[in-house]
Amino acid sequence: MPIPTTNATPERITLIAADGLALAIDSRGDARDPALVFAHGFGQTRQAWNASAATLADGGWRCLTMDARGHGDSGWRADGKYDFAQFVDDLVRAARIAPHKPILVGASMGGLLGLVAQAEHEVFRALVLVDITPRWEAAGVERILTFMRAHPQGFANVEEASAAIAQYLPHRVAAKSPERLRSLLVADTGGRLRWHWDPRLLDTIAAGSEREQMRLLDAARRIRVPVLLISGARSDVVSDDTIAEFLRCVPHAQHVRVDRAAHMIAGDDNAAFTTAVAHFITPLRDCATRHTP
């Protein structure tokens, strides 16, 4: 893939959700170009897509990267009550920003939301699912949640947070720069640095995720648009069994495995990830269709 040359600051869009929550979206590229909507994983932010979005915007795509509710710069519910339907509705609203149906690039939670949004609302013209299947390996998800619960008091400084990530992701060759890491942290009233997501999500969305698996399998069987599943060869969240089940549900789906990546593929091997996305979306470039009212 070419090295991105776009140096312009992304345009910030504020999308208002059905319950009035403000959702933060970055838009890169020309608004007249075909659109990609990027949906991050649980506990991540839109910053996870920066490198890929910059590269693909240079390639003639409008790239919309959104912070899910309770994450990053999007609003957090005052009552702490989150449910799966809210996230799906938010994603549907984001898809409708573009005049033509966009392509979804959804990692983990974002991919699951995309499956349901497409099955129930048909807002996308293709789906890229990043290391997620309707059923997943419970041990891999529990490892992620254990890390997310591991630092309830936050960190004294960026260096402490960096050390925690390095221990959690020992296969990563390079650590995030202090600047990039700061975007994932927010200072509390005592000056401690905490991850930039609402910890109450662990008791709502994470705790109830397995109850959604039958709905997700049903959604997968209803998908008729082109689909690409990108999995990490080192992932402990998807497996040969869960991938095979997904491909039986969506027999027209393509599958690409990234050898040097675990679950967070865009961060583990961004060049291979972005290349796989580009190869899939390029033939779809001129197949845009308008949203129906």
Residue frames relative to the residue before (quaternion, step in Angstrom):
aa qw qx qy qz dx dy dz
M 1.0000 0.0000 0.0000 0.0000 0.00 0.00 0.00
P 0.5249 -0.6299 0.4591 0.3418 3.60 -1.08 0.63
I 0.5173 -0.5964 0.5018 0.3533 3.54 -1.21 0.46
P 0.4854 -0.6855 0.4424 0.3143 3.61 -0.75 0.96
T 0.2066 -0.7888 0.5701 0.1002 3.53 -1.04 0.85
T 0.4980 0.6616 -0.4272 0.3630 3.58 1.27 -0.10
N 0.0937 -0.8228 0.5603 0.0177 3.58 -0.52 1.18
A 0.4915 0.6846 -0.4261 0.3290 3.58 1.24 -0.24
T 0.5148 -0.6149 0.4998 0.3273 3.54 -1.13 0.69
P 0.4987 -0.6582 0.4536 0.3351 3.62 -0.83 0.86
E 0.4847 -0.6291 0.5197 0.3151 3.54 -1.20 0.57
R 0.2978 -0.7519 0.5616 0.1748 3.59 -0.84 0.97
I 0.0877 -0.7653 0.6373 0.0215 3.54 -0.94 1.01
T 0.1783 -0.7547 0.6198 0.1200 3.56 -1.01 0.81
L 0.1235 -0.7889 0.6015 0.0250 3.54 -0.64 1.19
I 0.2678 -0.7697 0.5602 0.1482 3.57 -0.82 0.98
A 0.3541 -0.7523 0.5254 0.1805 3.55 -0.73 1.13
A 0.7212 -0.4540 0.3075 0.4232 3.56 -1.31 0.25
D 0.7325 0.3943 -0.2291 0.5055 3.60 1.07 -0.70
G 0.6425 -0.5671 0.3088 0.4127 3.59 1.26 0.32
L 0.4743 0.6717 -0.4476 0.3513 3.59 1.24 -0.08
A 0.3570 -0.7291 0.5436 0.2132 3.59 -1.00 0.83
L 0.1555 -0.7952 0.5843 0.0458 3.56 -0.82 1.08
A 0.3233 -0.7704 0.5259 0.1594 3.58 -0.80 1.06
I 0.0001 0.7881 -0.6134 0.0509 3.55 -0.87 1.06
D 0.2055 -0.7353 0.6308 0.1386 3.56 -1.10 0.77
S 0.1430 -0.7799 0.6057 0.0664 3.58 -0.98 0.91
R 0.0451 -0.7755 0.6297 -0.0065 3.55 -0.82 1.08
G 0.7462 0.3827 -0.2911 0.4604 3.55 -1.11 0.69
D 0.6642 -0.5049 0.3900 0.3896 3.52 -1.38 0.13
A 0.4949 -0.6811 0.4580 0.2852 3.59 -0.85 0.98
R 0.6350 0.5292 -0.3332 0.4536 3.61 1.21 -0.35
D 0.5700 0.6000 -0.3822 0.4111 3.59 1.23 -0.26
P 0.6015 -0.5283 0.4288 0.4186 3.61 -1.19 0.38
A 0.3739 -0.7915 0.4614 0.1444 3.54 -0.97 0.94
L 0.1723 -0.7114 0.6716 0.1151 3.47 -1.38 0.60
V 0.1513 -0.7580 0.6274 0.0944 3.58 -0.97 0.86
F 0.1822 -0.7980 0.5715 0.0586 3.56 -0.69 1.16
A 0.0614 -0.7926 0.6067 -0.0013 3.59 -0.78 1.07
H 0.3165 -0.8002 0.4851 0.1553 3.58 -0.49 1.21
G 0.6075 -0.5704 0.4263 0.3519 3.52 -1.37 0.13
F 0.7068 -0.4479 0.3462 0.4242 3.53 -1.36 0.21
G 0.8199 0.2007 -0.1724 0.5077 3.57 -0.80 1.04
Q 0.6074 0.5213 -0.3706 0.4711 3.60 1.25 0.04
T 0.2902 -0.7109 0.5921 0.2447 3.56 -1.33 -0.24
R 0.7135 -0.4419 0.3192 0.4401 3.56 -1.30 0.09
Q 0.5320 0.6450 -0.4052 0.3699 3.61 1.22 -0.40
A 0.5363 0.6421 -0.4001 0.3742 3.61 1.19 -0.45
W 0.7270 0.4429 -0.2284 0.4724 3.57 1.18 -0.59
N 0.3679 0.7905 -0.4620 0.1620 3.61 1.19 -0.22
A 0.7058 0.4695 -0.2891 0.4447 3.59 0.73 -1.02
S 0.6789 0.4811 -0.2951 0.4696 3.59 0.87 -0.92
A 0.6605 0.5139 -0.3154 0.4475 3.59 0.90 -0.89
A 0.6420 0.5170 -0.3287 0.4609 3.61 0.98 -0.77
T 0.6662 0.5035 -0.3020 0.4599 3.58 0.94 -0.88
L 0.7101 0.4567 -0.2689 0.4636 3.58 0.83 -0.97
A 0.5927 0.5427 -0.3684 0.4675 3.60 1.13 -0.56
D 0.6253 0.5232 -0.3268 0.4780 3.58 1.06 -0.73
G 0.6900 0.4784 -0.2694 0.4717 3.57 1.16 -0.58
G 0.6646 -0.5546 0.2961 0.4038 3.58 1.23 0.29
W 0.5674 0.5557 -0.4049 0.4532 3.57 1.14 0.62
R 0.3538 -0.6710 0.5952 0.2652 3.55 -1.17 0.57
C 0.1303 -0.8244 0.5504 0.0201 3.57 -0.56 1.18
L 0.0959 -0.7923 0.6025 -0.0010 3.56 -0.66 1.21
T 0.0286 -0.7997 0.5991 -0.0275 3.58 -0.53 1.20
M 0.1033 -0.8387 0.5346 -0.0081 3.57 -0.61 1.15
D 0.3577 -0.6563 0.6137 0.2544 3.53 -1.22 0.62
A 0.3982 -0.6953 0.5432 0.2509 3.57 -0.79 0.98
R 0.6442 -0.5032 0.3906 0.4234 3.56 -1.20 0.43
G 0.7913 0.2738 -0.2217 0.4998 3.56 -1.02 0.81
H 0.6994 0.4042 -0.2455 0.5359 3.58 1.32 0.07
G 0.8665 0.1088 -0.0604 0.4834 3.56 -1.17 0.65
D 0.8121 -0.2638 0.2113 0.4756 3.54 -0.96 -0.95
S 0.4953 0.6187 -0.4551 0.4058 3.59 1.21 0.17
G 0.6448 -0.5686 0.3593 0.3632 3.53 -1.23 0.52
W 0.2894 -0.7074 0.6180 0.1843 3.52 -1.29 0.56
R 0.4809 -0.6706 0.4736 0.3078 3.58 -0.90 0.83
A 0.4979 -0.6757 0.4577 0.2934 3.57 -0.86 0.97
D 0.7267 0.4222 -0.2450 0.4834 3.59 1.03 -0.75
G 0.4613 -0.7143 0.4258 0.3093 3.59 1.27 -0.05
K 0.5386 0.6344 -0.3965 0.3875 3.59 1.26 0.15
Y 0.0427 0.7862 -0.6093 0.0944 3.53 -0.49 1.27
D 0.0337 0.7841 -0.6190 -0.0292 3.56 -1.15 0.55
F 0.7073 -0.4979 0.3136 0.3918 3.52 -1.29 0.52
A 0.6347 0.5573 -0.3358 0.4169 3.59 0.96 -0.83
Q 0.6074 0.5508 -0.3560 0.4483 3.61 1.03 -0.71
F 0.6731 0.5013 -0.2955 0.4564 3.58 0.90 -0.95
V 0.6344 0.5205 -0.3292 0.4671 3.58 1.00 -0.80
D 0.6653 0.5029 -0.3070 0.4584 3.58 0.88 -0.93
D 0.6223 0.5373 -0.3411 0.4558 3.60 0.99 -0.77
L 0.6758 0.4942 -0.2978 0.4586 3.58 0.91 -0.91
V 0.6162 0.5334 -0.3439 0.4664 3.59 1.02 -0.74
R 0.6543 0.5060 -0.3100 0.4687 3.60 0.95 -0.85
A 0.6454 0.5128 -0.3238 0.4644 3.59 0.99 -0.79
A 0.6329 0.5407 -0.3339 0.4422 3.59 0.98 -0.81
R 0.7072 0.4813 -0.2594 0.4483 3.57 1.03 -0.76
I 0.4034 0.6810 -0.4955 0.3578 3.60 1.24 0.22
A 0.7040 0.4515 -0.2557 0.4850 3.56 0.96 -0.90
P 0.5265 -0.6529 0.4354 0.3271 3.62 -0.99 0.73
H 0.7413 0.2694 -0.1728 0.5899 3.57 1.20 -0.56
K 0.6297 -0.5406 0.3844 0.4043 3.56 -1.14 0.56
P 0.3108 -0.7641 0.5355 0.1811 3.59 -0.80 0.97
I 0.4543 -0.5977 0.5631 0.3454 3.50 -1.41 -0.12
L 0.3340 -0.7395 0.5499 0.1981 3.58 -0.95 0.87
V 0.0539 -0.7128 0.6956 0.0716 3.52 -1.21 0.72
G 0.0863 0.8406 -0.5213 0.1189 3.57 -0.19 1.27
A 0.2090 -0.7880 0.5723 0.0883 3.55 -0.77 1.10
S 0.8585 -0.0065 0.0059 0.5127 3.55 -0.96 0.90
M 0.8243 0.0879 -0.0349 0.5582 3.64 -0.50 -1.11
G 0.6520 0.5328 -0.3196 0.4346 3.59 0.93 -0.85
G 0.6434 0.5119 -0.3189 0.4714 3.58 1.08 -0.68
L 0.6416 0.5170 -0.3208 0.4670 3.58 1.01 -0.78
L 0.6320 0.5173 -0.3249 0.4769 3.56 1.00 -0.82
G 0.6515 0.5296 -0.3098 0.4462 3.57 1.01 -0.82
L 0.6086 0.5509 -0.3530 0.4489 3.59 1.02 -0.74
V 0.7033 0.4536 -0.2702 0.4761 3.57 0.83 -0.99
A 0.6334 0.5352 -0.3368 0.4461 3.60 0.95 -0.86
Q 0.6901 0.4677 -0.2895 0.4703 3.58 0.93 -0.84
A 0.6646 0.5142 -0.3157 0.4408 3.60 0.87 -0.89
E 0.7807 0.3691 -0.1735 0.4735 3.57 0.96 -0.88
H 0.8093 0.2485 -0.1134 0.5200 3.61 1.14 -0.54
E 0.2665 -0.8112 0.4862 0.1861 3.62 1.27 -0.23
V 0.2938 0.7979 -0.4747 0.2275 3.57 0.87 0.97
F 0.7106 0.4024 -0.2510 0.5197 3.61 1.25 -0.23
R 0.3488 -0.7317 0.5388 0.2296 3.56 -1.20 0.47
A 0.7696 0.0088 -0.0598 0.6357 3.55 1.33 0.04
L 0.2329 -0.7683 0.5836 0.1220 3.56 -1.25 0.50
V 0.0945 -0.7233 0.6797 0.0770 3.53 -1.15 0.81
L 0.1081 -0.8006 0.5892 0.0134 3.57 -0.51 1.23
V 0.1913 -0.8234 0.5317 0.0518 3.55 -0.62 1.17
D 0.8416 -0.2154 0.0619 0.4913 3.52 -0.43 1.39
I 0.6222 0.4837 -0.3926 0.4740 3.55 0.74 1.05
T 0.0561 -0.7555 0.6526 0.0136 3.52 -1.18 0.76
P 0.6821 -0.5234 0.3038 0.4104 3.63 -1.12 0.49
R 0.7266 0.1686 -0.1684 0.6443 3.53 1.24 -0.49
W 0.1363 -0.8108 0.5687 0.0241 3.54 -0.97 0.85
E 0.5906 -0.5623 0.4385 0.3778 3.54 -1.32 0.18
A 0.4352 -0.7442 0.4453 0.2420 3.55 -0.47 1.24
A 0.6389 0.5425 -0.3421 0.4248 3.61 0.97 -0.80
G 0.6555 0.5151 -0.3175 0.4518 3.59 0.99 -0.78
V 0.6577 0.4897 -0.3093 0.4817 3.57 0.98 -0.82
E 0.6446 0.5223 -0.3293 0.4510 3.58 0.97 -0.78
R 0.5989 0.5469 -0.3639 0.4580 3.61 1.08 -0.62
I 0.6437 0.5141 -0.3162 0.4704 3.59 0.99 -0.84
L 0.6959 0.4786 -0.2830 0.4544 3.58 0.84 -0.99
T 0.5954 0.5537 -0.3629 0.4553 3.59 1.09 -0.63
F 0.6509 0.4939 -0.3176 0.4811 3.59 0.97 -0.80
M 0.6670 0.5147 -0.3102 0.4404 3.58 0.91 -0.88
R 0.7014 0.4445 -0.2626 0.4915 3.59 1.13 -0.62
A 0.5447 0.7145 -0.3512 0.2637 3.56 1.25 -0.47
H 0.7909 0.2754 -0.1360 0.5293 3.62 1.09 -0.49
P 0.0137 -0.8561 0.5166 0.0020 3.61 0.65 1.07
Q 0.6928 0.4515 -0.2807 0.4872 3.60 1.16 -0.48
G 0.5109 -0.6643 0.4135 0.3559 3.59 1.28 0.08
F 0.5266 -0.6229 0.4925 0.3034 3.53 -1.30 -0.42
A 0.5240 -0.6428 0.4616 0.3150 3.54 -1.12 0.66
N 0.8013 -0.0295 0.0611 0.5944 3.58 1.11 -0.68
V 0.7099 -0.4555 0.3271 0.4260 3.56 -1.33 0.14
E 0.6138 0.5724 -0.3498 0.4162 3.58 1.06 -0.73
E 0.6329 0.5201 -0.3310 0.4684 3.59 1.02 -0.75
A 0.6516 0.5063 -0.3105 0.4719 3.58 0.97 -0.84
S 0.6403 0.5305 -0.3204 0.4538 3.57 0.99 -0.84
A 0.6490 0.5177 -0.3151 0.4600 3.59 0.98 -0.82
A 0.6365 0.5284 -0.3245 0.4586 3.58 1.04 -0.78
I 0.6572 0.4979 -0.3084 0.4744 3.58 0.98 -0.83
A 0.6432 0.5342 -0.3264 0.4409 3.58 0.95 -0.84
Q 0.6534 0.4984 -0.3087 0.4789 3.57 1.05 -0.74
Y 0.6774 0.4968 -0.2773 0.4664 3.56 1.06 -0.80
L 0.7856 0.2132 -0.0922 0.5734 3.59 1.07 -0.77
P 0.0234 -0.8576 0.5136 0.0157 3.62 0.57 1.08
H 0.6179 0.5618 -0.3553 0.4199 3.62 1.19 -0.39
R 0.5394 0.6228 -0.4131 0.3880 3.61 1.21 -0.29
V 0.3964 -0.7361 0.5010 0.2236 3.57 -0.75 1.06
A 0.8053 0.1830 -0.0684 0.5597 3.58 0.88 -0.96
A 0.4000 -0.7003 0.5394 0.2423 3.55 -1.02 0.84
K 0.5879 -0.5483 0.4470 0.3923 3.56 -1.23 0.41
S 0.5164 -0.6147 0.4903 0.3393 3.55 -1.09 0.64
P 0.6360 -0.5282 0.3814 0.4136 3.63 -1.14 0.47
E 0.6328 0.5399 -0.3392 0.4394 3.60 1.02 -0.75
R 0.6802 0.4751 -0.2899 0.4770 3.58 0.90 -0.91
L 0.6602 0.5177 -0.3156 0.4433 3.55 0.98 -0.83
R 0.6153 0.5604 -0.3501 0.4298 3.59 1.02 -0.73
S 0.6318 0.5441 -0.3384 0.4362 3.59 1.08 -0.65
L 0.6720 0.4767 -0.2941 0.4845 3.59 1.24 -0.31
L 0.7033 0.4334 -0.2354 0.5119 3.56 1.32 -0.11
V 0.1084 -0.7663 0.6292 0.0721 3.54 -1.21 0.53
A 0.4179 -0.7123 0.5070 0.2468 3.59 -0.97 0.84
D 0.3233 -0.7253 0.5692 0.2133 3.58 -0.98 0.83
T 0.7481 -0.4141 0.2624 0.4472 3.58 -1.27 0.02
G 0.6972 0.4519 -0.2740 0.4844 3.59 1.18 -0.44
G 0.5920 -0.6047 0.3539 0.3982 3.56 1.29 0.09
R 0.4890 0.6393 -0.4453 0.3923 3.58 1.27 0.04
L 0.3767 -0.7206 0.5397 0.2180 3.57 -1.10 0.72
R 0.0533 -0.7970 0.6015 -0.0120 3.55 -0.79 1.06
W 0.6197 -0.5229 0.4170 0.4106 3.55 -1.24 0.42
H 0.4832 -0.7121 0.4451 0.2474 3.55 -1.03 0.90
W 0.5889 0.4936 -0.4350 0.4694 3.57 0.63 1.20
D 0.5853 -0.6081 0.4207 0.3327 3.53 -1.21 0.63
P 0.3987 -0.7471 0.4692 0.2504 3.65 -0.49 1.09
R 0.5671 0.6040 -0.3893 0.4026 3.60 1.18 -0.38
L 0.4980 0.6480 -0.4242 0.3902 3.59 1.25 -0.24
L 0.5948 0.5863 -0.3609 0.4149 3.59 1.12 -0.61
D 0.7190 0.4326 -0.2461 0.4851 3.59 1.10 -0.64
T 0.7183 0.4043 -0.2478 0.5091 3.59 1.23 -0.17
I 0.7923 0.3056 -0.1702 0.4999 3.58 0.27 -1.24
A 0.6950 0.4686 -0.2940 0.4593 3.61 0.76 -0.96
A 0.6786 0.5156 -0.2997 0.4288 3.58 0.88 -0.94
G 0.7747 0.3667 -0.1917 0.4782 3.59 1.04 -0.68
S 0.3860 0.7783 -0.4509 0.2051 3.59 1.26 0.01
E 0.6607 0.5266 -0.3356 0.4167 3.61 0.88 -0.82
R 0.5857 0.5813 -0.3767 0.4210 3.61 1.14 -0.47
E 0.6531 0.5309 -0.3065 0.4446 3.59 1.21 -0.41
Q 0.4734 0.7364 -0.4250 0.2304 3.60 1.19 -0.31
M 0.6490 0.4986 -0.3370 0.4655 3.63 0.94 -0.72
R 0.6242 0.5257 -0.3321 0.4730 3.58 1.05 -0.75
L 0.6671 0.5076 -0.3003 0.4552 3.56 0.99 -0.83
L 0.6322 0.5131 -0.3330 0.4756 3.59 1.02 -0.72
D 0.6398 0.5109 -0.3198 0.4768 3.57 1.00 -0.81
A 0.6338 0.5252 -0.3305 0.4617 3.58 0.98 -0.83
A 0.6445 0.5322 -0.3310 0.4380 3.60 0.90 -0.89
R 0.6615 0.5187 -0.3115 0.4431 3.60 0.94 -0.82
R 0.6979 0.4759 -0.2649 0.4651 3.60 1.20 -0.47
I 0.5124 0.6570 -0.4158 0.3645 3.59 1.27 -0.05
R 0.0967 -0.8132 0.5737 0.0144 3.56 -0.81 1.07
V 0.5826 0.5788 -0.3804 0.4253 3.61 1.21 -0.25
P 0.6547 -0.4910 0.3705 0.4393 3.63 -1.20 0.27
V 0.0846 -0.7963 0.5990 -0.0024 3.57 -1.05 0.87
L 0.0647 -0.7487 0.6581 0.0467 3.51 -1.15 0.80
L 0.1390 -0.7473 0.6448 0.0806 3.55 -0.93 0.96
I 0.0939 -0.7667 0.6341 0.0352 3.57 -0.80 1.08
S 0.0337 -0.8105 0.5847 -0.0078 3.58 -0.62 1.08
G 0.4207 -0.6805 0.5402 0.2609 3.53 -1.26 0.49
A 0.4947 -0.6816 0.4491 0.2983 3.57 -0.79 0.97
R 0.7267 0.4050 -0.2297 0.5051 3.58 1.17 -0.60
S 0.4005 0.7479 -0.4574 0.2667 3.59 1.26 0.11
D 0.1908 -0.7532 0.6143 0.1375 3.54 -1.17 0.69
V 0.5443 0.6038 -0.3989 0.4243 3.59 1.29 0.28
V 0.7469 0.1684 -0.1389 0.6280 3.58 1.07 -0.69
S 0.1472 -0.7822 0.6027 0.0576 3.55 -1.23 0.53
D 0.7061 -0.4112 0.3311 0.4719 3.57 -1.26 0.05
D 0.6639 0.5174 -0.3108 0.4415 3.58 0.97 -0.82
T 0.7033 0.4474 -0.2915 0.4693 3.62 0.81 -0.91
I 0.6163 0.5277 -0.3457 0.4714 3.60 1.10 -0.64
A 0.6534 0.5094 -0.3198 0.4596 3.60 0.91 -0.87
E 0.6362 0.5176 -0.3315 0.4662 3.59 0.98 -0.78
F 0.6518 0.5122 -0.3182 0.4599 3.57 0.94 -0.86
L 0.6854 0.4870 -0.2931 0.4551 3.59 0.89 -0.89
R 0.5938 0.5221 -0.3733 0.4852 3.59 1.19 -0.37
C 0.6610 0.5002 -0.2995 0.4723 3.58 1.08 -0.74
V 0.7773 0.1684 -0.0674 0.6024 3.57 1.08 -0.79
P 0.1025 -0.8679 0.4809 0.0699 3.61 0.48 1.16
H 0.6535 0.5027 -0.3341 0.4568 3.60 1.17 -0.33
A 0.4802 0.6886 -0.4309 0.3310 3.62 1.27 -0.10
Q 0.3335 -0.6903 0.6054 0.2138 3.52 -1.28 0.60
H 0.1429 -0.7851 0.5971 0.0815 3.58 -1.19 0.54
V 0.0356 -0.7692 0.6379 -0.0112 3.53 -0.98 1.01
R 0.1791 -0.7742 0.5989 0.0992 3.58 -0.93 0.91
V 0.2476 -0.7593 0.5883 0.1270 3.58 -0.90 0.99
D 0.4302 -0.7754 0.4033 0.2261 3.55 -0.36 1.30
R 0.7867 0.3619 -0.1803 0.4665 3.59 0.84 -0.96
A 0.6176 0.5684 -0.3299 0.4320 3.59 1.22 0.30
A 0.2989 -0.6863 0.6281 0.2122 3.50 -1.32 0.53
H 0.8376 -0.1866 0.1117 0.5012 3.62 -0.98 -0.75
M 0.7484 0.3610 -0.2124 0.5142 3.60 0.92 -0.87
I 0.1468 -0.8725 0.4607 0.0696 3.51 0.54 1.29
A 0.6551 0.5310 -0.3313 0.4232 3.60 0.88 -0.89
G 0.6984 0.4395 -0.2666 0.4981 3.59 1.14 -0.57
D 0.6629 0.5270 -0.3073 0.4340 3.57 1.09 -0.69
D 0.7835 -0.0589 0.0737 0.6142 3.59 0.96 -0.90
N 0.1413 -0.8546 0.4943 0.0727 3.54 0.39 1.27
A 0.6294 0.5467 -0.3493 0.4277 3.60 0.97 -0.75
A 0.6812 0.4723 -0.2932 0.4764 3.59 0.88 -0.93
F 0.6352 0.5358 -0.3250 0.4515 3.57 1.01 -0.82
T 0.7039 0.4670 -0.2777 0.4576 3.58 0.75 -1.04
T 0.6188 0.5375 -0.3407 0.4605 3.58 1.06 -0.69
A 0.6513 0.5128 -0.3169 0.4609 3.59 0.96 -0.85
V 0.6436 0.5075 -0.3214 0.4743 3.58 0.98 -0.82
A 0.6675 0.5196 -0.3053 0.4374 3.58 0.86 -0.97
H 0.6501 0.5171 -0.3239 0.4529 3.59 0.93 -0.83
F 0.6766 0.4948 -0.2916 0.4609 3.58 1.03 -0.76
I 0.7567 0.4269 -0.2276 0.4397 3.59 0.82 -0.99
T 0.5437 0.6552 -0.4082 0.3294 3.62 1.08 -0.57
P 0.6922 0.4511 -0.3151 0.4670 3.67 0.82 -0.78
L 0.6668 0.5052 -0.2968 0.4605 3.61 1.23 -0.38
R 0.3807 0.7903 -0.4386 0.1951 3.54 1.30 -0.21
D 0.8005 0.3096 -0.1520 0.4902 3.59 0.79 -0.94
C 0.5517 0.6249 -0.3843 0.3969 3.57 1.20 0.43
A 0.2517 0.8022 -0.5108 0.1796 3.59 1.14 0.56
T 0.0804 -0.7631 0.6390 0.0538 3.56 -1.19 0.68
R 0.5077 -0.6615 0.4608 0.3039 3.54 -1.06 0.72
H 0.5411 -0.5696 0.4998 0.3648 3.52 -1.29 0.46
T 0.3626 -0.6828 0.5775 0.2625 3.55 -1.14 0.60
P 0.5965 -0.5874 0.3933 0.3801 3.61 -1.03 0.69
